[in-house]
Amino acid sequence: MYICVCKKITEGQLKDSFIKTDCNFNESQKTLGFSSKCGKCKSSVESLVKSIQFKK
């Protein structure tokens, strides 16, 4: 499922990036480019980060 439709970024891509960057939002954003156009995905991305952090 796409989380960021502007950049065609899937939930799986985001999870992989957050795991590699230890849930660093800014580093993952620089790498993938999510939330850089319309910004509609930002809250979904933040929720995903929180769920990954909770599982750790």
N, C-alpha and C positions, 0 to 999 in steps of 0.2 A: 504494500500500500504506500502511495506517495504521501509524505509528510509535507514536503515543499514542492508544490506543483510548478512553480516558476522555474526552479532549477532541476526538476525531475529527480528529487532525492527521496529514496525510500527509507522506511523505518529501519530496515536492515543495515543500510549504509550508515545511517546515523548511529545506530548501536555500535557498529564496528569502530567508527571514528571516536565515539565517546569512550569506549573501552581502551583504545590505543592512547588516548590523551588523558586518561584518568578523569573522565567527565569534565574536561575543561571546555566550557561553552565557547569562549573566544577563539581558542586554538582550532576547534572543530569547525567553527564558522569560517575562519580564514581558509581552511583546507577545502571545505565543501561549498561554501558560498550561500548557505541557507539564510533565510531572513534578511537578505540584502536587497530585495526588490520591493515587494508589496508588504512584507512583514506579517502576513496572516498566519504563518506557520510558527511564529516565535513562541506562543503559549504552548503549542503541542510539543515543540522541541524541549522547552523547559520542563514540561511534565515527564517527558521521556528520560531526561537527565535525572530527575528526582527518583524515578522508578528504578533506574540503574544503580544509583547511589544507595537506595534503600536495600537492594539485594546484596550489596557488598558486605 
